[in-house]
Amino acid sequence: MTTFARPNVSGQAMTLPRHYFTSEAVFAQEMQRIFTQQWLFVGRAEQVATPGEYMLVEIGTENLIVVRDQQHQIRAFYNVCRHRGTRMCTEPAGRFANSIQCPYHAWTYGLDGSLLAARHMQDVESFDKADWPLLAAHVAEWRGFLFLNLASAPEPFEQAFAPLLNKFGDWNIENLRVARAIEYDVQANWKLVVENYSECYHCPLIHPALTRLSDPQSGRNDLLEGPFLGGFMTLEEGEASMTTSGHTSRPPVGTVRGDDLQRVYYYSIMPNMLLSLHPDYVMAHRLMPLAPGRVKIICEWLFDPATMQRPDFDPSDAVEFWDMTNRQDWHVCELSQLGIQSQAYVPGLYAHAEGLLYAFDQYYLEMLEG
């Protein structure tokens, strides 16, 4: 049985020092020790639904090709030709016919990464095509979400994600489809975005529309430490969904029923996923840090494909509500970034309502410095 609670912090729980949000050296360390060593959320399997379909993924300075091969397996390869290192693909998404060809000297690779052809290399002594496949990264799929890991020998996905593997089954997320996506360029450190998402202490001041639909004091959490943090908040009586009206004509997704019809679940999934589960849709934020004070955020809204086929389907009530809420959050995160950059900033005390933030900080420091 899942146990929900309110996380509390001691009176000595402090926010992180300034350099964790502003330092280029810390940012480089994050890229090396977290974003290339942890499982990163990079998209949805539906983006590479058929053989040959691909998308490019940028992780720091790395660029990878995520493609579905002829055996319907999803693979990830560094976008680097094995001949002289040329970046082979520049379009952010598309479809390969049956191979990936470098535009420089036409070295050609199969969708499984094997080298198929290398012009005039047959005369090079000891050259064997089998020795020169594309370099691969580790890829995993969970509930239709795709994750990459650039470590040479990462913790197996099933082990790393064990606390989440059997959660959220009622939402049938793997069969939902993205109806709308919005990309944001936010001038704030990525950790400020995660921390803002993880508390509603700010909601009465920043989100009056959200507060009308869901009491900020209603939150209860079941994941209180480690890489996965979160729980639920309840909808007010008479409200049915987090939309501009508080109502919805859409049926619940999957087999959502009972108490979950009046709950919205919010989870941060270290290091770059924010997952929100609603009665009638699912929302996912993907964070891609670009600099100490800049992060790209892609927000996607997922719905039941049968509902999407209805002639009256219109996701704008959910999209507009959260686009407004997102922008309110991004603005205050940017204000936080500006303040933290000041020499006047010193770490402050966390409130009891910010227990998940302190838990995030502790896990972050463990990953960064451990």
GIVEN-V946712 format. One record per pair of residues at least 4 apart in sequence whose ideal C-beta (glycine too) atoms are under 8 Angstrom apart, sorted by the first residue. I is the first residue (numbers start at 0). J is the second residue. Records with the same first field share a line. If there is no record, write none. Layout:
BEGIN
I=J ; J
END
This chain:
BEGIN
1=221
2=221
3=219 ; 220 ; 221 ; 230 ; 231
4=219 ; 220 ; 221 ; 223
5=218 ; 219 ; 220 ; 351 ; 354
6=220 ; 223 ; 354 ; 355 ; 358
7=351 ; 354
8=12 ; 349 ; 350 ; 351 ; 353 ; 354 ; 357
10=348
11=348
12=348 ; 349 ; 353 ; 357
13=346 ; 347 ; 348 ; 349
14=346 ; 347 ; 348 ; 349 ; 356 ; 360
15=19 ; 20 ; 190 ; 346 ; 360 ; 364
16=346
17=21 ; 339 ; 340 ; 344
18=22 ; 25
19=25 ; 188 ; 190
20=188 ; 190 ; 191 ; 291 ; 292 ; 336 ; 339 ; 340
21=25 ; 188 ; 291 ; 292 ; 339 ; 340
22=26 ; 291
23=27 ; 291
24=28
25=29 ; 291 ; 367
26=30 ; 288 ; 290 ; 291
27=31
28=32 ; 367
29=33 ; 34 ; 288 ; 367
30=34 ; 35 ; 58 ; 59 ; 60 ; 288
31=35 ; 36
32=36 ; 366 ; 367
33=37 ; 270 ; 363 ; 366 ; 367
34=39 ; 58 ; 59 ; 270 ; 271 ; 288
35=58 ; 59 ; 61 ; 149 ; 150
36=148 ; 149 ; 150 ; 153 ; 366
37=148 ; 153 ; 159 ; 226 ; 269 ; 270 ; 366
38=139 ; 146 ; 147 ; 148 ; 153 ; 156 ; 159 ; 160
39=58 ; 146 ; 147 ; 148 ; 270 ; 271
40=144 ; 145 ; 146 ; 268 ; 271 ; 272 ; 283 ; 285
41=56 ; 58 ; 65 ; 145 ; 146 ; 147 ; 285
42=46 ; 54 ; 56 ; 65 ; 144 ; 145 ; 285
43=143 ; 144 ; 145 ; 177 ; 299 ; 301
44=48 ; 73 ; 140 ; 143 ; 144 ; 145 ; 173
45=143 ; 176 ; 177
46=52 ; 54 ; 65 ; 92 ; 145
47=52 ; 53 ; 54 ; 65 ; 66 ; 67 ; 73 ; 145
48=52 ; 67
49=67 ; 94
50=67 ; 68 ; 69 ; 71 ; 110
51=66 ; 67 ; 94 ; 95 ; 96 ; 97 ; 110
52=66 ; 67 ; 92 ; 93 ; 94
53=64 ; 65 ; 66 ; 67 ; 88 ; 92 ; 93 ; 94 ; 95
54=64 ; 65 ; 91 ; 92
55=62 ; 63 ; 64 ; 65 ; 78 ; 88 ; 90 ; 91 ; 92
56=62 ; 63 ; 65 ; 75 ; 147
57=61 ; 62 ; 63 ; 287
58=63 ; 147 ; 149 ; 287
59=288
61=77 ; 149
62=77 ; 78 ; 86
63=75 ; 76 ; 77 ; 78 ; 136 ; 147
64=75 ; 76 ; 77 ; 78 ; 87 ; 88 ; 99 ; 133
65=73 ; 74 ; 75 ; 138 ; 145 ; 147
66=73 ; 74 ; 75 ; 76 ; 95 ; 99 ; 110
67=71 ; 72 ; 73 ; 74 ; 110
68=72 ; 73 ; 74 ; 109 ; 110 ; 111
69=97 ; 110 ; 111
70=111
72=111
73=138 ; 140 ; 145
74=110 ; 111 ; 112 ; 135 ; 138
75=135 ; 136 ; 137 ; 138 ; 147
76=99 ; 108 ; 112 ; 133 ; 134 ; 135 ; 136
77=133 ; 134 ; 135 ; 136
78=86 ; 87 ; 88
79=84 ; 85 ; 86 ; 87 ; 133 ; 134
80=84 ; 85 ; 86 ; 87 ; 101 ; 103 ; 104 ; 106
81=106 ; 114 ; 131 ; 132 ; 133 ; 134
82=101 ; 103 ; 104 ; 106 ; 117
83=103 ; 104
85=101 ; 102 ; 103 ; 104
87=99 ; 100 ; 101 ; 102
88=99
95=99 ; 110
97=109 ; 110
98=107 ; 108 ; 109 ; 110 ; 115
99=107 ; 108 ; 109 ; 110 ; 133
100=105 ; 106 ; 107 ; 108
101=105 ; 106 ; 107
104=118
105=116 ; 118
106=114 ; 116 ; 117 ; 118
107=114 ; 115 ; 116 ; 117
108=112 ; 113 ; 114 ; 115 ; 132 ; 133
109=113 ; 114 ; 115
112=132 ; 133 ; 135
113=128 ; 129 ; 132
114=128 ; 129 ; 131 ; 132 ; 133
115=128
116=128
117=126 ; 128 ; 131
120=126 ; 128
121=126
126=130
127=131
136=147 ; 148 ; 149
137=147 ; 148 ; 149 ; 150 ; 153 ; 156
138=145 ; 146 ; 147 ; 148
139=145 ; 146 ; 148 ; 156
140=144 ; 145 ; 146
141=146 ; 156 ; 160 ; 163 ; 164
142=167 ; 172 ; 173
143=172 ; 173 ; 174 ; 175
144=172 ; 272 ; 283
146=156
148=153 ; 156
153=159
154=158 ; 159
155=159
156=160
157=161 ; 164
159=226
160=164
162=166 ; 222 ; 225 ; 227
163=167 ; 227 ; 266 ; 268
167=172 ; 264 ; 276
168=253
169=253 ; 254 ; 255 ; 256 ; 259
170=175 ; 252 ; 253 ; 255 ; 276 ; 281
171=175 ; 252 ; 253 ; 254 ; 303
172=253 ; 276 ; 281 ; 301
174=253 ; 303 ; 304
175=252 ; 280 ; 281 ; 301 ; 302 ; 303 ; 304
176=301 ; 302 ; 303 ; 304 ; 307
177=299 ; 300 ; 301
178=300 ; 301 ; 302 ; 307 ; 312 ; 314 ; 318
179=299 ; 300 ; 314 ; 315 ; 318
180=297 ; 298 ; 299 ; 300
181=297 ; 298 ; 318 ; 322 ; 325
182=295 ; 296 ; 297 ; 298
183=295 ; 296 ; 297 ; 298 ; 325 ; 326 ; 329
184=293 ; 295
185=192 ; 293 ; 294 ; 295 ; 296 ; 329 ; 332 ; 333
186=292 ; 293 ; 333 ; 336
187=191 ; 192 ; 292 ; 293 ; 294 ; 329 ; 332 ; 333 ; 335 ; 336
188=192 ; 288 ; 291 ; 292 ; 294 ; 336 ; 339
189=193 ; 270 ; 271 ; 286 ; 288 ; 294
190=194 ; 359 ; 363
191=195 ; 332 ; 335 ; 336 ; 339
192=196 ; 273 ; 284 ; 286 ; 294 ; 296 ; 328 ; 329 ; 332
193=197 ; 267 ; 273 ; 286 ; 359
194=198 ; 353 ; 356 ; 359
195=201 ; 328 ; 331 ; 332 ; 335
196=265 ; 267 ; 273 ; 284 ; 328
197=228 ; 229 ; 265 ; 267 ; 353 ; 355 ; 356 ; 359
198=352 ; 353 ; 355 ; 356
199=215 ; 218 ; 232 ; 352
200=215 ; 350 ; 352 ; 353
201=205 ; 206 ; 331
202=206 ; 209 ; 210 ; 215
203=207 ; 210 ; 215
205=327 ; 328 ; 331
206=210 ; 324 ; 327 ; 328
207=211
208=212 ; 243 ; 320 ; 323 ; 324
209=213 ; 241 ; 324
210=214 ; 215
211=235 ; 245
212=234 ; 235 ; 238 ; 241 ; 245
213=217 ; 232 ; 233 ; 234 ; 235 ; 238 ; 241 ; 263
214=232 ; 233 ; 235
215=232
217=232 ; 233
218=230 ; 231 ; 232
219=230 ; 231 ; 232
220=228 ; 229 ; 230 ; 231 ; 354 ; 355
221=229 ; 230
222=227 ; 228 ; 229 ; 230 ; 266
223=228 ; 354 ; 355 ; 358
224=228 ; 358 ; 361 ; 362
225=269 ; 358 ; 362
226=268 ; 269 ; 270 ; 362
227=266 ; 267 ; 268 ; 269
228=266 ; 267 ; 355 ; 358 ; 359
229=264 ; 265 ; 266 ; 267 ; 274 ; 355
230=264 ; 265 ; 266
231=262 ; 263 ; 264 ; 265
232=262 ; 263 ; 265
233=261 ; 262 ; 263
234=238 ; 239 ; 240 ; 241 ; 245 ; 261 ; 262 ; 263
235=245
237=245
238=245 ; 246
239=245 ; 246 ; 247 ; 260 ; 278 ; 279
240=245 ; 246 ; 247 ; 249 ; 277 ; 278 ; 279 ; 280 ; 316 ; 317
241=245 ; 263 ; 277 ; 317 ; 320 ; 321
242=246 ; 247 ; 316 ; 317 ; 320
243=316 ; 319 ; 320
244=316
247=278 ; 279 ; 316 ; 317
248=311
249=279 ; 280 ; 302 ; 303 ; 306 ; 312
250=279 ; 303 ; 306
251=255 ; 256 ; 260 ; 278 ; 279
252=278 ; 279 ; 280 ; 281 ; 302 ; 303 ; 306
253=303
255=259 ; 260 ; 278
256=260
258=262
259=278
260=278
261=278
262=278
263=275 ; 276 ; 277 ; 278
264=274 ; 275 ; 276
265=273 ; 274 ; 275
266=273 ; 274 ; 275
267=272 ; 273 ; 274 ; 355 ; 359
268=272 ; 273 ; 274
269=359 ; 362 ; 363 ; 366
270=286 ; 363 ; 366
271=285 ; 286 ; 287 ; 288
272=283 ; 284 ; 285 ; 286
273=283 ; 284 ; 286
274=281 ; 282 ; 283 ; 284
275=281 ; 282 ; 283 ; 284
276=281
277=281 ; 282 ; 317
279=302 ; 306 ; 317
280=300 ; 301 ; 302 ; 314 ; 317
281=300 ; 301
282=298 ; 299 ; 300 ; 301 ; 317 ; 321
283=298 ; 299 ; 301
284=296 ; 297 ; 298
285=296 ; 297 ; 298 ; 299
286=294 ; 295 ; 296
287=294 ; 295 ; 296 ; 297
288=293 ; 294 ; 295
289=293 ; 294 ; 295
292=336 ; 340
296=325 ; 329
298=321 ; 322 ; 325
300=314 ; 317 ; 318 ; 321
302=306 ; 307 ; 312 ; 314
303=307
304=308
305=309
306=312
307=312
308=312
314=318
315=319
316=320
317=321
318=322
319=323
320=324
321=325
322=326
323=327
324=328
325=329
326=330
327=331
328=332
329=333
330=334
331=335
332=336
333=337
334=338
335=339
336=340
337=341
338=344
339=344
340=344
349=353 ; 354 ; 356 ; 357
353=357
354=358
355=359
356=360
357=361
358=362
359=363
360=364
361=365
362=366
363=367
364=368 ; 369
365=369
END
